[in-house]
Amino acid sequence: MLSNKIKEATKEGHQQLEKKVILKLKAIRSNADYADVLKHFYAYFKEVEKAIQPYITADILPDHAERRNSSYLKADIEELGGNINKLPEVTVPKIGNTLEALGALYVMEGSIMGGPIIVQMLAKYGVTKGVSFFSGYGEATGQMWGKFVAVLNEKAETESEQKEAIRAADETFLRFGDVFGEISVAS
């Protein structure tokens, strides 16, 4: 199945991104710090959404309109007292077809799965506002992921098509990590 192949092929990029995000989250000490982290997510997700928009239609992903998107990030930033001015520069993967778009969306939809852990981590730092994005689909999160994975696995019929989706997913992880720049652990 393509979803398993993507997971395996993007393991390193996923882990590198995860490390950066966790370090950024652990550095949060205020709502303003958290809003700044969310700006990085917003800037990237908004641009990836633009790149995949021509290819991810209701015909491809019937529940696309109900899926979480960058507007949740914007609302969270504003709830925290921030704004979307002065967003970080982003580079998104080249998306030229439906399979590449699905590969990129794999990364975006997959970010939901770790959301509850992030919400718990934030609560430890006293941050309880601005968590609609990371709250995902609530109790329906697993079901929504399952629906997405079913579409992903169904669409790639050839090895070549699978490689397109895998390349796009891998680049999506890599470029997302770039948004956070170099992060070093203070010792």
Secondary structure, DSSP 8 states (H G I E B T S, - for coil): -HHHHHHHHTHHHHHHHHHHHHHHHHT--SHHHHHHHHHHHHHHHHHHHHHHTTT--TTTSTTGGGS--HHHHHHHHHHTT--S-S----------SHHHHHHHHHHHHHTTTTHHHHHHHHHHTT--SS-TTTTTTGGGHHHHHHHHHHHHHHH--SHHHHHHHHHHHHHHHHHHHHHT-------
